[in-house]
Amino acid sequence: MDEDLIRASSMISLGVEGIEVTRSNLFPELLRDEAVTRLNELGKVSDADGYLERTFLSPGSIRAANLIRTWMEDAGLTTWMDQMGNVHGRTEGMQTNGKALLMGSHLDTVIDAGIFDGSLGILSALSALKVLNITGRLKKLRRPVEVIAFSDEEGVRFQSTFLGSAAIAGVLPVSALHIRDKSGLTVQHVLKENSIETNEENLLRLKYDPESVWGYIEIHIEQGPVLESAGLPLGVVEGIAGQTRLKSGDKGPINSGNKGGSGPLLEIYSQQEESESDPQELFPQDSTSYKIFTFELLEVSCGHFPVSVELKIITGDPCTVLMGSRTKPLDAVTVRGSQGHAGTVPMSMRQDPMAAAAELIVLLESLCKNPKDFLSYDGQCSAIEVESLGKSLVCTVGEISTWPSASNVIPGQVTFTVDIRAVDDMGREAIIYELSNRVYQICDRRSVACIIERKHDANAVICDTELSSQLKSAAYSALKRMTGEDVDNVPVLMSGAGHDVMAMSHIAKVGMLFVRCRGGVSHSPAEYVLDDDVWAAGLAILAILETLL
């Protein structure tokens, strides 16, 4: 057989945009060129002029969802939108009732966003499936494969991260339907505006049966500098850090400091069938609602960390706090001083919340930079555990405001947020408890009132070792195919940012692959991924899918 005939027999005429590929090539036309073109096209779908903004079920978000559905159909998938605005594309393969591999990411964005966050994960999966479709292999998959474009991960509109994936995972409380945006519209109303009739009953039916899911894989830009520093386009995620957000606020007069116990007073929210509290505050992580109780910590072990505590009920009905469970205590704290004239109140007589806030922020920085200097070891907390905590622990004060915010007035109140993240959930709790203790000490010394309100909690998620191993092999294969050279190692990273994979871990084993982004910049129009790195991500997903043939 001559060379032309051999070549002809090994080629597949795709009839798609004039592309011809061989089974053995790297499909750059689809996995790189078309994927990048689509990323740029999707990046132009916005609710704002001059910058990218797509929030939950906004007009721009609906246009993006429709565009993604078109691309899903182009890949040979059956598509639909569910009762929370998530877009699905699915192929049953050869086993209609088999456990499905789920892939995806989010289609919503922050304000003034980059074009890769979320979108890259959706389009990498679709590009790889399109390769299988046009090479006649999509229907030969040994299990169903489904791509999901989640409607809300960033939580910009309703301050309610993971609306989309939490609904599918069955951890979205029905009270979330009644959360309001800044204009006063509820989630349920916004859904209805878009012809999506969602009530408590069909919201609960959105949950996927864990027995129907084989696993969930998410591709995402790293949003950090590690891969760029290593000179490699892909890395496997070992786990996602747990997160706690604290925000001070005006809760009315309280006694400052710790009055009559070995620990600070905490406001504890425990599971109840009905809630008298604001659902927007209750939403973050649990499918159950809460009711306020107040406790005083009487017994403390492991230094300052309440590994085991005896709880004395001051008000409310009995309940138990389980450290490390999904149901977290929400610490309520505030820092308030005496408002006064900037020129007439002597320094020695001031109760200045700004000075107290500054001291607290510096304390937080020291605590998170060197936790071993603050946490003690007594058999419960080992030096090794504290050392490990320090490797992933990050703390941030990202927002601060004063009242009345005038240059010639000593503030009456200062409000600031605290974001604490670590892979070790128990270690994160230790940091929060130590911070609470010292906050009360500082506020007591300065004669100001302090309240800390715990607004959001998410436990750390550890990725499945089997899936991570497969992703590592797939990344290695993709890089070797692209470069023709062996890669010394595919980096294993921790994620400090939250992702939909955290919600999906409730119903399936999960795995995650990071893609290098320039300078580690994200949530910014400067966010950028090299075309060849988009290609590498698509090849890695293709390698995973080919194991299912």
RACOR-V43904 format. One record per residue. RES is the residue in one letter. SS is DSSP state (H for helix, E for strand, C for the rest). NEAR is the number of other C-alpha atoms within 10 Angstrom. D_CENTER is the distance of its C-alpha to the mean C-alpha in whole Angstrom. Layout:
RES/SS/NEAR/D_CENTER ; RES/SS/NEAR/D_CENTER
This chain:
M/C/6/56 ; D/C/6/56 ; E/H/8/53 ; D/H/8/52 ; L/H/9/52 ; I/H/10/50 ; R/H/11/47 ; A/H/11/48 ; S/H/10/47 ; S/H/11/44 ; M/E/14/43 ; I/E/15/41 ; S/E/13/42 ; L/E/16/38 ; G/E/9/40 ; V/E/8/37 ; E/C/7/37 ; G/C/7/40 ; I/E/12/37 ; E/E/13/39 ; V/E/19/37 ; T/E/16/38 ; R/C/12/37 ; S/C/8/37 ; N/C/9/35 ; L/C/19/32 ; F/C/20/31 ; P/H/19/31 ; E/H/17/32 ; L/H/21/29 ; L/H/29/26 ; R/H/24/26 ; D/H/16/29 ; E/H/15/28 ; A/H/24/24 ; V/H/23/24 ; T/H/13/27 ; R/H/18/24 ; L/H/19/21 ; N/H/14/24 ; E/H/13/25 ; L/H/22/21 ; G/C/21/21 ; K/C/18/24 ; V/C/21/23 ; S/C/24/22 ; D/C/17/23 ; A/C/13/24 ; D/C/8/27 ; G/C/9/26 ; Y/C/16/23 ; L/C/22/20 ; E/C/24/18 ; R/C/29/17 ; T/C/24/15 ; F/C/28/15 ; L/C/23/19 ; S/C/18/20 ; P/H/15/24 ; G/H/21/22 ; S/H/23/19 ; I/H/21/22 ; R/H/17/24 ; A/H/24/21 ; A/H/25/20 ; N/H/15/24 ; L/H/15/24 ; I/H/25/22 ; R/H/21/24 ; T/H/14/27 ; W/H/19/25 ; M/H/28/24 ; E/H/15/28 ; D/H/16/29 ; A/C/23/28 ; G/C/19/30 ; L/C/24/27 ; T/E/15/28 ; T/E/20/25 ; W/E/15/24 ; M/E/17/22 ; D/C/19/21 ; Q/C/21/21 ; M/C/27/18 ; G/C/23/18 ; N/C/22/16 ; V/E/26/19 ; H/E/23/20 ; G/E/26/22 ; R/E/21/24 ; T/E/22/27 ; E/C/21/29 ; G/C/20/30 ; M/C/15/33 ; Q/C/15/32 ; T/C/12/31 ; N/C/11/30 ; G/C/17/29 ; K/C/19/25 ; A/E/24/23 ; L/E/20/20 ; L/E/23/17 ; M/E/27/16 ; G/E/30/14 ; S/E/28/11 ; H/E/27/10 ; L/C/30/14 ; D/C/31/13 ; T/C/28/13 ; V/C/18/13 ; I/C/19/16 ; D/C/17/18 ; A/C/21/16 ; G/C/22/17 ; I/C/26/17 ; F/C/28/15 ; D/C/27/12 ; G/C/25/11 ; S/H/26/15 ; L/H/28/16 ; G/H/31/14 ; I/H/26/16 ; L/H/30/19 ; S/H/31/19 ; A/H/31/19 ; L/H/31/22 ; S/H/28/24 ; A/H/26/24 ; L/H/28/25 ; K/H/24/28 ; V/H/23/29 ; L/H/22/30 ; N/H/18/31 ; I/H/18/34 ; T/C/16/35 ; G/C/12/36 ; R/C/15/33 ; L/H/25/31 ; K/H/17/33 ; K/H/17/34 ; L/C/19/30 ; R/C/20/31 ; R/C/22/28 ; P/C/25/26 ; V/E/26/23 ; E/E/24/21 ; V/E/27/18 ; I/E/27/16 ; A/E/28/15 ; F/E/28/12 ; S/C/29/13 ; D/C/31/11 ; E/C/27/7 ; E/C/25/8 ; G/C/18/10 ; V/C/18/13 ; R/C/20/15 ; F/C/20/15 ; Q/C/19/13 ; S/C/23/11 ; T/C/22/7 ; F/C/28/7 ; L/H/30/11 ; G/H/28/12 ; S/H/30/10 ; A/H/29/11 ; A/H/27/15 ; I/H/26/15 ; A/H/23/14 ; G/C/21/16 ; V/C/23/14 ; L/C/26/14 ; P/C/22/17 ; V/H/19/20 ; S/H/19/20 ; A/H/23/17 ; L/H/22/20 ; H/H/15/22 ; I/C/22/19 ; R/E/19/21 ; D/C/16/20 ; K/C/9/22 ; S/C/7/25 ; G/C/9/25 ; L/C/13/24 ; T/E/17/22 ; V/H/23/20 ; Q/H/20/23 ; H/H/18/25 ; V/H/18/23 ; L/H/20/22 ; K/H/13/26 ; E/H/11/27 ; N/C/13/26 ; S/C/10/28 ; I/C/16/25 ; E/C/16/27 ; T/C/19/24 ; N/C/13/25 ; E/H/13/24 ; E/H/9/26 ; N/H/13/25 ; L/H/20/21 ; L/H/18/22 ; R/C/13/23 ; L/C/19/20 ; K/C/17/19 ; Y/C/16/20 ; D/C/14/22 ; P/H/17/21 ; E/H/11/24 ; S/H/15/24 ; V/E/19/21 ; W/E/18/21 ; G/E/21/18 ; Y/E/25/15 ; I/E/27/14 ; E/E/27/12 ; I/E/30/13 ; H/E/27/11 ; I/E/28/13 ; E/C/30/12 ; Q/C/22/12 ; G/C/20/14 ; P/C/14/18 ; V/H/17/19 ; L/H/24/20 ; E/H/17/22 ; S/H/12/23 ; A/H/13/24 ; G/C/9/25 ; L/C/17/24 ; P/C/25/22 ; L/E/32/19 ; G/E/27/18 ; V/E/27/17 ; V/E/25/13 ; E/E/22/15 ; G/E/23/12 ; I/E/27/8 ; A/C/27/9 ; G/E/26/9 ; Q/E/23/9 ; T/E/23/12 ; R/E/19/13 ; L/E/22/16 ; K/E/22/18 ; S/C/23/22 ; G/C/20/24 ; D/C/16/28 ; K/C/14/28 ; G/C/9/32 ; P/C/11/35 ; I/C/12/34 ; N/C/12/35 ; S/C/25/34 ; G/C/24/34 ; N/C/15/34 ; K/C/11/37 ; G/C/11/39 ; G/C/11/36 ; S/C/14/35 ; G/C/22/31 ; P/C/24/30 ; L/E/24/30 ; L/E/20/26 ; E/E/19/26 ; I/E/21/24 ; Y/E/21/23 ; S/E/20/24 ; Q/E/17/24 ; Q/E/13/26 ; E/C/8/27 ; E/C/11/27 ; S/C/15/26 ; E/C/10/27 ; S/C/13/24 ; D/C/14/22 ; P/H/19/20 ; Q/H/18/17 ; E/H/16/17 ; L/H/24/17 ; F/C/26/14 ; P/C/22/11 ; Q/C/21/11 ; D/C/19/15 ; S/C/20/17 ; T/C/19/20 ; S/E/23/21 ; Y/E/23/22 ; K/E/18/26 ; I/E/18/26 ; F/E/18/29 ; T/E/16/30 ; F/E/17/30 ; E/E/22/32 ; L/E/19/31 ; L/C/15/35 ; E/C/16/34 ; V/C/15/32 ; S/E/16/32 ; C/C/17/30 ; G/C/17/31 ; H/C/20/29 ; F/C/24/26 ; P/E/20/27 ; V/C/18/27 ; S/C/14/29 ; V/C/17/30 ; E/C/14/33 ; L/E/16/32 ; K/E/12/35 ; I/E/14/34 ; I/E/11/35 ; T/E/10/35 ; G/C/11/33 ; D/C/11/33 ; P/C/11/33 ; C/C/14/29 ; T/C/11/28 ; V/C/16/25 ; L/C/13/23 ; M/C/16/22 ; G/C/15/19 ; S/C/11/18 ; R/C/13/15 ; T/C/21/18 ; K/C/23/18 ; P/C/19/20 ; L/C/22/19 ; D/C/21/22 ; A/C/21/23 ; V/E/26/25 ; T/E/26/27 ; V/E/29/29 ; R/E/30/32 ; G/C/23/35 ; S/C/16/38 ; Q/C/18/38 ; G/E/16/42 ; H/E/12/44 ; A/C/15/42 ; G/C/10/46 ; T/C/7/48 ; V/C/13/46 ; P/C/9/47 ; M/H/10/44 ; S/H/6/45 ; M/H/8/45 ; R/C/18/41 ; Q/C/23/38 ; D/C/23/36 ; P/H/27/32 ; M/H/21/31 ; A/H/14/33 ; A/H/23/31 ; A/H/22/28 ; A/H/12/29 ; E/H/14/30 ; L/H/19/27 ; I/H/18/24 ; V/H/10/27 ; L/H/16/26 ; L/H/24/23 ; E/H/15/23 ; S/H/14/26 ; L/H/22/24 ; C/H/23/21 ; K/H/15/23 ; N/C/16/25 ; P/H/21/24 ; K/H/18/27 ; D/H/11/30 ; F/C/17/28 ; L/C/21/28 ; S/C/18/31 ; Y/C/17/31 ; D/C/11/34 ; G/C/10/33 ; Q/C/13/30 ; C/C/19/28 ; S/C/14/29 ; A/H/15/29 ; I/H/11/27 ; E/H/15/24 ; V/H/21/24 ; E/H/13/25 ; S/H/16/22 ; L/H/23/20 ; G/H/20/21 ; K/H/11/20 ; S/H/19/16 ; L/C/24/16 ; V/E/20/15 ; C/E/20/16 ; T/E/15/16 ; V/C/16/18 ; G/C/9/17 ; E/C/11/19 ; I/E/13/23 ; S/E/13/25 ; T/E/15/29 ; W/E/15/31 ; P/C/13/34 ; S/C/13/33 ; A/C/10/36 ; S/C/9/38 ; N/C/10/41 ; V/E/14/39 ; I/E/24/38 ; P/C/25/34 ; G/C/20/34 ; Q/E/26/31 ; V/E/25/28 ; T/E/20/24 ; F/E/19/21 ; T/E/21/18 ; V/E/21/16 ; D/E/16/13 ; I/E/24/13 ; R/E/29/11 ; A/E/28/13 ; V/C/27/13 ; D/C/23/16 ; D/H/22/15 ; M/H/22/19 ; G/H/23/19 ; R/H/26/17 ; E/H/20/19 ; A/H/23/22 ; I/H/24/21 ; I/H/20/20 ; Y/H/18/23 ; E/H/21/25 ; L/H/19/24 ; S/H/22/25 ; N/H/19/28 ; R/H/17/29 ; V/H/28/28 ; Y/H/26/30 ; Q/H/17/33 ; I/H/20/32 ; C/H/25/33 ; D/H/16/36 ; R/H/12/37 ; R/C/17/37 ; S/C/20/38 ; V/C/24/35 ; A/E/25/33 ; C/E/31/29 ; I/E/28/26 ; I/C/26/23 ; E/E/20/20 ; R/E/23/17 ; K/E/20/15 ; H/E/20/12 ; D/E/22/11 ; A/E/22/9 ; N/C/24/11 ; A/C/22/10 ; V/E/23/10 ; I/E/19/13 ; C/C/22/14 ; D/C/19/17 ; T/H/13/20 ; E/H/12/22 ; L/H/19/19 ; S/H/21/18 ; S/H/14/22 ; Q/H/17/23 ; L/H/25/20 ; K/H/23/22 ; S/H/17/25 ; A/H/25/24 ; A/H/30/23 ; Y/H/22/26 ; S/H/19/28 ; A/H/23/27 ; L/H/24/27 ; K/H/14/31 ; R/H/15/32 ; M/H/16/31 ; T/H/9/33 ; G/C/10/35 ; E/C/9/34 ; D/C/11/33 ; V/C/13/30 ; D/C/7/30 ; N/C/11/27 ; V/C/20/23 ; P/E/18/21 ; V/E/16/18 ; L/E/18/15 ; M/E/19/13 ; S/E/24/9 ; G/C/22/9 ; A/C/13/6 ; G/C/20/2 ; H/C/21/3 ; D/H/24/6 ; V/H/27/8 ; M/H/23/7 ; A/H/27/8 ; M/H/26/11 ; S/C/20/12 ; H/C/16/14 ; I/C/21/16 ; A/C/23/16 ; K/C/20/16 ; V/E/27/14 ; G/E/27/14 ; M/E/27/12 ; L/E/26/14 ; F/E/26/14 ; V/E/25/16 ; R/C/28/18 ; C/C/27/18 ; R/H/19/21 ; G/H/17/21 ; G/H/19/17 ; V/C/18/17 ; S/C/20/14 ; H/C/16/13 ; S/C/17/17 ; P/C/16/20 ; A/C/16/21 ; E/C/19/18 ; Y/C/19/20 ; V/C/23/20 ; L/C/15/24 ; D/H/15/25 ; D/H/16/26 ; D/H/18/22 ; V/H/27/22 ; W/H/28/25 ; A/H/29/24 ; A/H/34/20 ; G/H/32/22 ; L/H/29/25 ; A/H/27/23 ; I/H/27/21 ; L/H/24/25 ; A/H/20/26 ; I/H/20/24 ; L/H/21/25 ; E/H/17/29 ; T/C/11/28 ; L/C/14/28 ; L/C/15/32
